[in-house]
Structures are given as C-alpha cells and as structure tokens.
Amino acid sequence: MGLTSCLTEALPYAAMVFEEILLVGLTTLTKNALSKGMDRYAFMFYANVLATLILFPLSFIFKRKEIPPLSFSLLGKFFFISLIGVTINQNVIYAGLDYSSPTLLSALRNLIPAFTFLLAVLFRMEILNLRSSRSQIKIIGTLVTILGALTITFYNGFPIGYSGDESSLKRFLESPNNFSALFSTQRNWAIGGLCFVISALCIALWITAQGAIVKEYPSELTIVAYYFLFGTIQSAAVSLVGERHEPNPWTIRTNIELLSVTCSALIGSVMVFLLDIWCIHKKGPVFAAMFKPLGIAIAAIAGVIFLGETLYIGTIIGSIVIIIGFYGVMWAKAKENEDLLDDYLPSSSKKMPLLQNLRDDV
C-alpha cells in the first residue's frame, strides 16, 4: 500500500517532466522540418486539421451530457482566442524557429507567467496591493523575468565550448565576410527572440481570455475543440495569402515533414493538453508552472546534440535571470494562496492541534 501511494504521488512529477521533454522534442523536430524547406503555413494548416479531427469528436464523446448550449457570443469568443492562440501565436513561433532555435523558445516561454500576471492586473483579475510584500515580490520577479528575456534576445556573448585560440578568433573577427555573417546571425537571433516574446504575450492573453470564458462555459475540452476548428479555418486563410509561391507548397515531400505534422497535432495539441489538465486537477496550476524552466536545459542539450547548435553564454545568463524572476513570481503567488486558505479556515482549526487531537482521543 505504501509503495502504491508513493507511485501515485510521484506520477504528477513524472508527467510534467515528460511533458517538457515532449515539447522540446516537438520544437526540435519542427525546426528540423522547417530548415529542410517545409512551408510553415502548410505545416500550421495540416497540424491544426489533424488536431481538430482528433479533439472535436472527443468533445462530444466525453462531454455530451455536460455541454451547455452554445450562443453566437460564445462562438465569437472562441474565434477570438483561436485568432490569438493559433493564427498569431503559431505563425510567430514558426517564424522564430526559422530565425533562431528551440533553446531560445524554451527560455522565453518563461515570460508567460510574467505577462499573464501583468494582464491579470490590467484587467483587474489579480489584486495588486503595493504595500504587500507578496505583491512587491511579484512585481520585482516580473521585471527580473523581462530583463532576462531581453538579455537572451539581444546578447549572445561568446560561444560555450569554443576550441580555437585567440589568434584564430581575432582573424575570424577581422575578416569582413565572417564579421558580416556573425552580425547577420546575431540579427536573426534577435528577430527570433522578438517572435518568441510576441508568442509568450499571445499565450498569456489566451490564458487570461480563456480563464474568463471557462467561467461562462465550463467545458475545457469543448473550448479547445472549437479553438482548433477555428484555428484550422484561420490558418487556411493565412496559408492562401502567405505561402511562398513554391511549385507545390502543400506537398509533404519527406518523412520528417509528415512526422513533424503528426507529432505537432498528437503531442502539441492532444497529449500536452490532457497532461496539463490532469496535473492541474491533481496539484494545481502553480505546480504545473514550476516545471517550465526545466525546458531550457532539455532544449539546450537537444539543440547541441541533434541540431548542432552553438550554446552562447548570453543564453545561460539570461536563462538564470528568467528562472530567478519566474520562481519569485510563483513563490509569491503560492504564499498568497496559502494566506487566502488560512483566512477561510474556521477559527477552531487555528487552535493548537495537539490539544485538539488529545481532546478528540478522550
């Protein structure tokens, strides 16, 4: 019985680590497919079609007795969160992967809690008391997180593991062609970073909007099903306008492209969503958020091994800064939740527990 309870308690931890590995593997696979020439608009369309075909029937099978009636107002809200989460978010993610790497994406994903906090304060969904130490820590943590993101985006520094001597490095920097290539690489890295910052803001806005919609329509699976349905329609429209006029932009030419599209739908849409819902139900949203910085280390290792990427000192410094700010915000939020729980506890439960237990035993 003890072993079973320990395994049950460990399952949410294993699930969140597994989710981060899945997400990093997915972005690495997507980067590989895009770098081999797959059209990102076609990629986005096919992935959303497959996710819709999976999630839409599931929403009726598992929630058919609980689904409230839909209205045009709700459908409009579903369309809005799909516009943010699919059309804008996925486009900037794929564009960012074209310019930079999955490591940068994993690092800047930790901006999501900071942006969510700022939006929640802006829309008065979060109470901000400037005299409270908890609120002060959340503000400082948010600013520190943004500072770390700016560091990663605009500062590369020296590559980790550089094996050349000073003279070869000097010759490289003095060469006009090499200097131009280096400047171009840093510029592309900054463009990719800005794309991922916009993605983090989109996801934060999506989370904030979805939090309000769930209160009105308490069926998460149905919301996500319509989210991908409208995303498919929107991505089809964007694909028709933005495809690069290649001879066959809609053709899946290689196995890696087919595998990337399939994994994006099955892992990025279905599996990750179900793992998130299950872990949040078991341990709460703070627990799920605490594992996000783990993706930085996993992405850095995967990028070096599978994509041959160079790891820069700026990425490490900025990632550490982001993690410090991230955990500061999460710690303050957790303490606020504990304070609220204490306020709702009955006064009898706040007495000395030992004396209370002795009285019950007698």
C-alpha positions as CSV (number, residue, x, y, z in Angstrom):
1,M,0.0,0.0,0.0
2,G,2.9,2.4,0.8
3,L,4.6,1.7,-2.5
4,T,1.4,2.3,-4.4
5,S,0.7,5.6,-2.7
6,C,4.3,6.7,-3.3
7,L,4.0,5.9,-7.0
8,T,0.7,7.7,-7.2
9,E,2.2,10.8,-5.6
10,A,5.2,10.7,-8.0
11,L,3.0,10.4,-11.1
12,P,2.3,14.2,-11.5
13,Y,6.0,15.0,-11.2
14,A,6.9,12.4,-13.8
15,A,4.1,13.6,-16.1
16,M,5.3,17.3,-16.0
17,V,8.9,16.3,-16.7
18,F,7.7,14.0,-19.5
19,E,5.6,16.9,-20.9
20,E,8.6,19.2,-21.0
21,I,10.7,16.6,-22.8
22,L,7.8,16.1,-25.3
23,L,7.6,19.9,-26.0
24,V,11.3,20.3,-26.5
25,G,11.4,17.2,-28.8
26,L,8.5,18.6,-30.8
27,T,10.1,22.0,-31.3
28,T,13.4,20.4,-32.3
29,L,11.6,18.2,-34.8
30,T,9.7,21.2,-36.1
31,K,12.9,23.2,-36.5
32,N,14.4,20.3,-38.5
33,A,11.4,20.1,-40.8
34,L,11.3,23.9,-41.4
35,S,15.1,24.0,-42.0
36,K,14.7,21.4,-44.8
37,G,12.3,23.7,-46.6
38,M,8.8,22.8,-45.5
39,D,6.4,25.7,-45.9
40,R,5.4,26.8,-42.3
41,Y,1.9,27.9,-43.4
42,A,1.2,24.5,-44.8
43,F,2.7,23.0,-41.7
44,M,0.4,25.0,-39.4
45,F,-2.7,24.2,-41.5
46,Y,-2.1,20.4,-41.6
47,A,-1.3,20.3,-37.8
48,N,-4.5,22.1,-37.0
49,V,-6.6,20.0,-39.2
50,L,-5.3,16.8,-37.6
51,A,-5.8,18.2,-34.1
52,T,-9.4,19.2,-34.9
53,L,-10.2,15.8,-36.3
54,I,-9.0,14.3,-33.0
55,L,-10.4,16.7,-30.4
56,F,-13.7,17.6,-32.0
57,P,-15.2,14.1,-31.8
58,L,-13.7,13.6,-28.3
59,S,-15.5,16.7,-27.0
60,F,-18.9,15.2,-27.9
61,I,-18.0,11.7,-26.7
62,F,-16.8,12.6,-23.2
63,K,-18.8,15.8,-22.6
64,R,-22.0,15.3,-24.5
65,K,-24.2,15.3,-21.3
66,E,-22.4,18.3,-19.7
67,I,-22.1,20.7,-22.7
68,P,-24.2,23.9,-22.2
69,P,-25.9,25.4,-25.2
70,L,-23.7,27.5,-27.5
71,S,-24.5,31.1,-28.5
72,F,-23.2,33.4,-31.2
73,S,-21.5,35.4,-28.5
74,L,-19.6,32.3,-27.2
75,L,-18.6,31.3,-30.8
76,G,-17.2,34.8,-31.3
77,K,-15.1,34.4,-28.1
78,F,-13.9,31.0,-29.3
79,F,-12.9,32.7,-32.6
80,F,-11.0,35.4,-30.8
81,I,-8.9,33.1,-28.6
82,S,-8.2,31.0,-31.7
83,L,-7.0,34.1,-33.5
84,I,-4.6,34.8,-30.7
85,G,-3.5,31.2,-29.9
86,V,-3.3,29.7,-33.4
87,T,-3.2,32.3,-36.2
88,I,-0.8,34.8,-34.5
89,N,0.9,32.6,-31.9
90,Q,1.8,29.6,-34.2
91,N,2.9,32.0,-37.0
92,V,5.4,33.8,-34.8
93,I,6.6,30.6,-33.3
94,Y,7.4,29.0,-36.7
95,A,8.9,32.3,-37.9
96,G,11.1,32.4,-34.7
97,L,12.2,28.8,-35.3
98,D,13.3,29.8,-38.8
99,Y,15.5,32.6,-37.4
100,S,16.7,31.0,-34.1
101,S,16.4,27.8,-32.2
102,P,14.2,25.7,-29.8
103,T,16.6,26.6,-26.9
104,L,15.6,30.3,-27.3
105,L,11.9,29.3,-27.5
106,S,12.2,27.3,-24.3
107,A,13.9,30.1,-22.5
108,L,11.4,32.8,-23.5
109,R,8.4,30.5,-22.6
110,N,9.1,31.5,-19.0
111,L,7.8,35.0,-19.8
112,I,4.3,33.6,-20.0
113,P,3.6,33.8,-16.2
114,A,5.0,37.3,-16.0
115,F,2.9,38.5,-18.9
116,T,-0.1,36.7,-17.5
117,F,0.3,38.5,-14.2
118,L,0.6,41.9,-15.9
119,L,-2.6,41.2,-18.0
120,A,-4.5,39.9,-14.9
121,V,-3.6,43.1,-13.1
122,L,-4.6,45.2,-16.1
123,F,-8.0,43.5,-16.4
124,R,-8.5,43.5,-12.6
125,M,-8.5,39.8,-12.4
126,E,-5.5,40.0,-10.0
127,I,-5.5,42.1,-6.8
128,L,-2.3,44.2,-6.5
129,N,-1.5,45.7,-3.2
130,L,1.6,47.8,-3.4
131,R,2.0,47.7,0.4
132,S,2.0,43.9,0.5
133,S,5.4,42.1,0.4
134,R,3.8,39.4,-1.8
135,S,2.8,41.9,-4.4
136,Q,6.1,43.6,-4.3
137,I,7.9,40.3,-4.9
138,K,5.6,39.5,-7.9
139,I,6.4,42.9,-9.4
140,I,10.1,42.6,-8.9
141,G,10.0,39.0,-10.2
142,T,8.1,40.1,-13.3
143,L,10.7,42.8,-14.1
144,V,13.6,40.4,-13.5
145,T,12.0,37.9,-15.9
146,I,11.6,40.5,-18.6
147,L,15.2,41.6,-18.0
148,G,16.4,38.0,-18.5
149,A,14.4,37.8,-21.7
150,L,16.0,41.0,-23.1
151,T,19.4,39.6,-22.2
152,I,18.8,36.4,-24.2
153,T,17.3,38.2,-27.1
154,F,19.9,41.0,-27.6
155,Y,23.1,39.5,-26.1
156,N,24.8,36.3,-27.3
157,G,28.3,36.6,-25.9
158,F,31.0,34.1,-26.5
159,P,30.0,30.5,-27.6
160,I,30.3,27.8,-25.0
161,G,33.0,25.2,-25.7
162,Y,34.9,27.4,-28.2
163,S,38.1,25.4,-29.0
164,G,40.0,27.9,-31.1
165,D,42.9,30.1,-29.8
166,E,43.0,33.9,-29.6
167,S,44.7,34.4,-32.9
168,S,42.1,32.3,-34.8
169,L,39.3,34.2,-33.1
170,K,41.0,37.5,-34.0
171,R,41.4,36.5,-37.6
172,F,37.7,35.5,-37.7
173,L,36.6,38.8,-36.3
174,E,38.9,40.8,-38.6
175,S,37.6,39.1,-41.7
176,P,34.9,41.3,-43.4
177,N,32.9,38.3,-44.6
178,N,33.0,36.5,-41.3
179,F,32.1,39.6,-39.4
180,S,29.1,40.2,-41.7
181,A,28.0,36.6,-41.2
182,L,28.3,37.0,-37.4
183,F,26.3,40.2,-37.5
184,S,23.7,38.5,-39.6
185,T,23.5,35.6,-37.2
186,Q,23.1,37.9,-34.2
187,R,20.4,39.9,-36.0
188,N,18.5,36.7,-36.9
189,W,18.8,35.6,-33.3
190,A,17.2,38.9,-32.1
191,I,14.4,38.6,-34.7
192,G,13.7,35.1,-33.5
193,G,13.7,36.3,-29.9
194,L,11.2,39.0,-30.6
195,C,9.0,36.5,-32.3
196,F,9.1,34.3,-29.2
197,V,8.4,37.3,-26.9
198,I,5.3,38.0,-29.0
199,S,4.3,34.4,-28.7
200,A,4.6,34.5,-24.9
201,L,2.4,37.6,-24.9
202,C,-0.2,35.8,-27.1
203,I,-0.3,32.8,-24.9
204,A,-0.6,35.0,-21.8
205,L,-3.5,36.8,-23.4
206,W,-5.0,33.5,-24.5
207,I,-4.8,32.2,-20.9
208,T,-6.4,35.3,-19.5
209,A,-9.2,35.3,-22.0
210,Q,-9.8,31.5,-21.6
211,G,-10.0,31.9,-17.8
212,A,-12.9,34.3,-18.3
213,I,-14.6,32.1,-21.0
214,V,-14.3,28.9,-18.8
215,K,-16.4,30.6,-16.1
216,E,-19.1,31.2,-18.7
217,Y,-18.8,27.9,-20.5
218,P,-17.3,25.2,-18.1
219,S,-16.2,22.7,-20.7
220,E,-12.5,22.9,-21.4
221,L,-12.4,20.1,-23.9
222,T,-15.2,21.7,-26.0
223,I,-13.4,25.1,-25.9
224,V,-10.2,23.6,-27.1
225,A,-12.0,21.7,-29.9
226,Y,-13.6,24.8,-31.2
227,Y,-10.3,26.6,-30.7
228,F,-8.6,24.3,-33.2
229,L,-11.6,24.2,-35.5
230,F,-11.5,28.0,-35.9
231,G,-7.7,27.8,-36.0
232,T,-7.9,25.5,-39.0
233,I,-10.1,27.9,-40.8
234,Q,-7.9,30.9,-40.0
235,S,-4.7,29.1,-40.8
236,A,-6.2,28.1,-44.2
237,A,-6.9,31.7,-45.0
238,V,-3.4,32.8,-43.9
239,S,-1.8,30.0,-45.9
240,L,-3.5,31.1,-49.1
241,V,-2.3,34.6,-48.6
242,G,1.2,34.0,-47.2
243,E,2.5,30.9,-48.9
244,R,5.8,31.4,-50.7
245,H,4.5,30.6,-54.2
246,E,6.6,27.5,-54.4
247,P,5.6,24.9,-57.1
248,N,4.0,22.6,-54.6
249,P,3.8,24.4,-51.2
250,W,1.1,22.0,-49.9
251,T,3.1,18.8,-50.7
252,I,4.6,16.8,-47.9
253,R,7.8,15.7,-49.5
254,T,9.7,13.8,-46.8
255,N,9.1,11.5,-43.9
256,I,10.4,14.1,-41.4
257,E,7.7,16.6,-42.6
258,L,5.0,14.0,-42.2
259,L,6.3,13.0,-38.8
260,S,6.5,16.7,-37.7
261,V,2.9,17.5,-38.6
262,T,1.6,14.3,-36.9
263,C,3.6,14.9,-33.7
264,S,2.6,18.6,-33.6
265,A,-1.1,17.5,-33.6
266,L,-0.8,14.5,-31.3
267,I,1.7,15.8,-28.9
268,G,1.5,19.6,-29.0
269,S,-2.3,19.7,-29.1
270,V,-3.8,16.5,-27.6
271,M,-1.3,14.9,-25.3
272,V,0.1,18.1,-23.7
273,F,-3.4,19.4,-23.2
274,L,-4.5,16.3,-21.4
275,L,-1.4,16.1,-19.3
276,D,-1.8,19.8,-18.3
277,I,-5.5,19.3,-17.3
278,W,-4.7,16.2,-15.3
279,C,-1.8,17.7,-13.4
280,I,-3.7,21.0,-12.7
281,H,-6.6,18.9,-11.4
282,K,-4.2,16.9,-9.1
283,K,-1.8,19.5,-8.0
284,G,-3.0,22.9,-9.1
285,P,-1.7,25.5,-11.7
286,V,1.3,26.6,-9.6
287,F,2.6,23.1,-9.6
288,A,2.3,22.8,-13.4
289,A,4.0,26.1,-13.9
290,M,7.0,25.2,-11.7
291,F,8.4,22.8,-14.3
292,K,8.6,25.3,-17.2
293,P,12.3,26.3,-16.7
294,L,13.2,22.6,-17.0
295,G,12.6,23.0,-20.7
296,I,15.6,25.4,-21.1
297,A,18.2,22.7,-20.0
298,I,16.5,20.0,-22.1
299,A,16.3,22.2,-25.2
300,A,19.9,23.3,-24.9
301,I,21.1,19.7,-24.7
302,A,18.8,18.6,-27.6
303,G,19.8,21.5,-29.8
304,V,23.6,20.8,-29.4
305,I,23.2,17.0,-30.0
306,F,20.5,16.9,-32.7
307,L,20.8,20.3,-34.5
308,G,24.4,21.1,-34.0
309,E,23.6,24.4,-32.4
310,T,26.1,26.6,-30.6
311,L,25.3,27.5,-27.0
312,Y,26.1,31.1,-26.0
313,I,27.0,32.5,-22.6
314,G,24.2,35.1,-23.1
315,T,21.6,32.3,-23.2
316,I,22.9,30.8,-20.0
317,I,23.0,34.1,-18.1
318,G,19.6,35.2,-19.4
319,S,18.0,31.8,-18.6
320,I,19.3,32.0,-15.0
321,V,17.8,35.5,-14.6
322,I,14.5,34.4,-16.0
323,I,14.4,31.4,-13.7
324,I,15.1,33.6,-10.6
325,G,12.3,36.0,-11.6
326,F,9.9,33.2,-12.6
327,Y,10.2,31.4,-9.2
328,G,9.9,34.7,-7.4
329,V,6.5,35.3,-9.0
330,M,5.4,31.7,-8.4
331,W,6.6,31.7,-4.8
332,A,4.7,34.9,-4.0
333,K,1.6,33.6,-5.8
334,A,1.7,30.4,-3.8
335,K,2.1,32.3,-0.5
336,E,-0.9,34.5,-1.4
337,N,-3.0,31.3,-2.0
338,E,-1.9,30.0,1.4
339,D,-2.9,33.2,3.1
340,L,-6.3,33.1,1.4
341,L,-6.7,29.5,2.6
342,D,-5.9,30.4,6.1
343,D,-8.4,33.2,6.1
344,Y,-11.2,30.8,5.1
345,L,-10.3,28.2,7.7
346,P,-12.7,28.1,10.7
347,S,-11.3,29.6,13.9
348,S,-11.4,26.2,15.7
349,S,-8.9,24.8,13.2
350,K,-6.4,27.5,14.1
351,K,-6.1,26.4,17.7
352,M,-3.3,24.2,19.0
353,P,-3.6,21.0,17.0
354,L,-2.0,18.8,19.7
355,L,-4.6,19.8,22.4
356,Q,-7.4,19.4,19.9
357,N,-6.2,15.9,19.0
358,L,-5.9,14.9,22.7
359,R,-9.5,16.2,23.3
360,D,-10.7,14.1,20.4
361,D,-9.0,11.0,21.7
362,V,-10.6,11.4,25.1
